[in-house]
């Protein structure tokens, strides 16, 4: 059995207006999918626009992933979702004892609670059709300790556990659940890091690109036997 086609499929991508999510949205459009980009801001800025050439295949929708009511409102406007990519994520790198409580709550709500709600509400639709694919974007930090990332790492480890569990829960109903663990990727979230020092620790001696993560997402969406598949994209840093 060959790879599945994304042509004509409906893909819902949270956090798709920038960085990794934006690259995944662009790749899915190139594959022929109808893409719904859900983010806190319904109308994209020029910088956030994925591509003008394929704009008719992209819809932008307002969604705070940590709020169940907003999921209900969004899904009431969308027909069946074939692929869900949980990519919404924020970080606040500080020692845990210096984190403000509200900042902790925001990171957990966006990174973990949002992914749980996505898997629940979109998953319910997929289960009724006995078909669908969920891709959760976790992080290498889910499995590799770095000082100052405790809250972020905890949420991404939770996303990994969510993926493992739901691959078992949903798999028997034809719904596949997989995850990507990016390492250091060249996005706005990593632009303030000490790149020279970090690159020395990466066997490939460079940061990854959002497009390389998008390649992984496309593979997981199209490979019908990929379930509980965890793709590590860290240039060898996980070793």
C-alpha positions as CSV (number, residue, x, y, z in Angstrom):
1,X,0.0,0.0,0.0
2,X,1.5,3.4,-1.1
3,X,1.4,6.7,0.7
4,X,-2.0,8.3,1.2
5,X,-2.8,11.5,-0.6
6,X,-3.6,14.8,1.1
7,X,-5.3,16.2,-2.0
8,X,-8.8,17.4,-1.0
9,X,-8.3,16.6,2.7
10,X,-9.1,19.1,5.4
11,X,-6.2,19.8,7.8
12,X,-6.6,21.9,10.9
13,X,-3.4,23.3,12.2
14,X,-3.1,25.2,15.5
15,X,-0.3,27.7,15.8
16,X,-0.1,27.7,12.0
17,X,0.5,31.4,11.5
18,X,4.3,31.3,12.2
19,X,7.3,29.1,12.6
20,X,6.9,25.4,12.4
21,X,3.1,25.5,12.1
22,X,3.3,27.9,9.2
23,X,5.8,25.6,7.3
24,X,3.5,22.7,7.9
25,X,0.5,24.6,6.6
26,X,2.4,25.6,3.5
27,X,3.5,22.0,2.9
28,X,0.0,20.6,3.3
29,X,-1.3,23.2,0.8
30,X,1.3,22.2,-1.7
31,X,0.1,18.6,-1.2
32,X,-3.4,19.7,-2.2
33,X,-5.0,19.9,1.2
34,X,-7.6,22.5,2.4
35,X,-5.9,24.0,5.4
36,X,-7.6,25.8,8.3
37,X,-5.0,27.8,10.4
38,X,-6.3,28.4,13.9
39,X,-4.6,30.9,16.1
40,X,-5.5,33.6,18.6
41,X,-5.7,36.2,15.8
42,X,-8.2,35.4,13.2
43,X,-6.9,37.7,10.5
44,X,-3.3,37.1,9.6
45,X,-0.7,39.9,9.1
46,X,1.2,40.0,5.8
47,X,4.1,38.4,7.6
48,X,1.9,35.5,8.8
49,X,0.3,34.8,5.4
50,X,1.4,31.3,4.4
51,X,1.4,31.9,0.6
52,X,-0.5,34.2,-1.7
53,X,-0.4,31.7,-4.6
54,X,-2.5,29.1,-2.7
55,X,-4.6,31.5,-0.6
56,X,-7.9,30.0,-1.8
57,X,-6.9,26.8,0.0
58,X,-6.3,28.4,3.3
59,X,-8.8,29.6,5.9
60,X,-7.8,31.5,9.0
61,X,-9.9,31.1,12.2
62,X,-9.7,32.5,15.7
63,X,-9.0,30.0,18.4
64,X,-7.5,30.0,21.9
65,X,-6.7,26.3,22.2
66,X,-7.0,26.3,26.0
67,X,-10.6,27.3,25.9
68,X,-13.1,24.5,25.2
69,X,-15.9,26.8,24.1
70,X,-13.7,28.2,21.3
71,X,-13.1,24.7,20.1
72,X,-16.9,24.1,20.0
73,X,-17.4,27.3,18.0
74,X,-14.7,26.5,15.5
75,X,-15.6,22.9,14.9
76,X,-19.2,23.9,14.4
77,X,-18.1,25.8,11.3
78,X,-15.8,23.1,9.8
79,X,-16.8,19.9,8.1
80,X,-15.0,16.7,9.0
81,X,-11.3,17.2,9.8
82,X,-9.0,14.6,8.2
83,X,-5.7,15.8,9.8
84,X,-5.2,17.7,13.0
85,X,-1.8,19.2,13.8
86,X,-1.4,20.4,17.4
87,X,1.4,22.9,16.9
88,X,0.3,25.9,19.1
89,X,3.1,26.5,21.6
90,X,4.7,29.2,23.7
91,X,7.7,29.2,26.0
92,X,9.0,31.3,29.0
93,X,12.5,30.2,29.8
94,X,13.3,30.9,33.4
95,X,14.2,29.0,36.5
96,X,11.0,27.6,37.9
97,X,11.2,29.5,41.2
98,X,11.3,32.8,39.1
99,X,8.3,31.9,37.0
100,X,5.2,34.0,37.6
101,X,2.1,31.8,38.3
102,X,0.2,33.3,35.4
103,X,3.0,32.6,33.0
104,X,3.1,29.0,34.1
105,X,-0.7,28.7,33.6
106,X,-0.4,30.2,30.1
107,X,2.3,27.8,29.0
108,X,0.4,24.8,30.3
109,X,-2.9,26.0,28.8
110,X,-1.4,26.6,25.4
111,X,1.0,23.7,25.1
112,X,-0.6,20.9,26.9
113,X,-4.3,21.6,27.7
114,X,-4.7,22.9,24.1
115,X,-3.4,19.7,22.7
116,X,-5.6,17.6,24.9
117,X,-8.7,19.6,23.9
118,X,-7.7,19.3,20.2
119,X,-7.3,15.5,20.5
120,X,-10.6,15.3,22.4
121,X,-12.9,17.4,20.3
122,X,-11.4,16.8,16.8
123,X,-10.7,13.1,17.8
124,X,-14.4,12.6,18.5
125,X,-15.3,13.6,15.0
126,X,-12.6,11.3,13.6
127,X,-13.7,8.4,15.7
128,X,-17.3,8.7,14.4
129,X,-15.9,8.3,10.9
130,X,-13.3,5.7,11.9
131,X,-10.6,7.6,10.0
132,X,-8.2,10.5,10.7
133,X,-4.7,11.5,11.7
134,X,-3.5,13.6,14.6
135,X,0.0,14.9,14.7
136,X,1.2,16.4,18.0
137,X,4.3,18.7,17.9
138,X,6.3,17.9,21.1
139,X,9.9,18.8,21.6
140,X,13.3,17.2,22.3
141,X,13.1,18.9,25.7
142,X,10.4,16.4,26.6
143,X,13.2,13.9,27.0
144,X,16.4,16.0,27.4
145,X,16.9,18.3,30.4
146,X,17.9,21.9,29.9
147,X,18.2,24.4,32.7
148,X,15.4,27.0,32.7
149,X,12.9,25.0,30.7
150,X,11.1,23.0,33.4
151,X,7.5,24.2,32.6
152,X,7.9,24.0,28.9
153,X,9.6,20.6,29.1
154,X,6.8,19.3,31.4
155,X,4.1,20.4,28.9
156,X,6.0,18.8,26.0
157,X,6.5,15.5,27.9
158,X,2.8,15.6,28.6
159,X,2.1,15.9,24.9
160,X,4.3,12.9,24.3
161,X,2.4,10.9,26.9
162,X,-0.9,12.0,25.3
163,X,0.3,10.7,22.0
164,X,1.3,7.3,23.3
165,X,-2.0,6.8,25.1
166,X,-4.2,8.0,22.3
167,X,-2.4,5.9,19.7
168,X,-3.7,2.9,21.7
169,X,-7.2,4.4,22.5
170,X,-7.9,5.7,19.0
171,X,-5.9,3.2,16.8
172,X,-8.5,0.5,16.9
173,X,-11.0,2.9,15.4
174,X,-8.8,3.9,12.5
175,X,-7.5,7.1,13.9
176,X,-3.7,7.5,14.0
177,X,-1.9,9.6,16.6
178,X,1.8,10.5,16.2
179,X,4.3,13.1,17.4
180,X,7.3,15.0,16.2
181,X,10.1,16.0,18.6
182,X,11.9,18.9,17.0
183,X,15.3,19.9,18.5
184,X,16.7,23.3,17.9
185,X,14.8,24.8,14.9
186,X,15.5,28.2,13.3
187,X,12.3,30.1,14.4
188,X,11.5,33.1,16.4
189,X,11.4,30.9,19.6
190,X,15.1,30.2,19.2
191,X,16.5,33.5,17.8
192,X,17.6,34.7,21.3
193,X,19.6,31.6,22.1
194,X,23.4,31.3,22.0
195,X,23.4,29.6,18.6
196,X,27.2,29.2,18.3
197,X,27.4,27.3,21.6
198,X,24.4,25.2,20.8
199,X,25.5,24.3,17.3
200,X,28.7,22.9,18.7
201,X,26.7,20.3,20.6
202,X,24.6,19.2,17.6
203,X,26.3,16.5,15.5
204,X,25.0,18.0,12.3
205,X,26.4,21.4,13.4
206,X,23.3,23.4,12.5
207,X,19.8,24.2,13.6
208,X,17.0,22.5,11.7
209,X,14.5,24.4,9.5
210,X,10.8,24.6,9.8
211,X,10.5,23.0,6.4
212,X,12.3,19.9,7.6
213,X,9.8,19.5,10.4
214,X,7.0,20.0,7.8
215,X,8.5,17.1,5.8
216,X,8.1,14.9,8.9
217,X,4.5,16.1,9.4
218,X,3.6,15.3,5.7
219,X,5.1,11.8,6.1
220,X,3.1,11.1,9.2
221,X,-0.1,12.3,7.6
222,X,0.4,10.2,4.5
223,X,1.8,7.0,5.9
224,X,-1.3,4.9,6.8
225,X,0.7,2.5,9.1
226,X,2.3,5.3,11.2
227,X,0.6,5.1,14.6
228,X,2.4,6.0,17.9
229,X,5.3,7.0,15.6
230,X,7.6,9.5,17.4
231,X,9.9,11.2,14.9
232,X,12.9,12.8,16.5
233,X,14.3,15.7,14.5
234,X,17.3,17.0,16.4
235,X,20.3,16.6,14.1
236,X,21.6,13.8,16.4
237,X,21.5,15.8,19.6
238,X,19.3,13.2,21.3
239,X,22.0,10.6,21.2
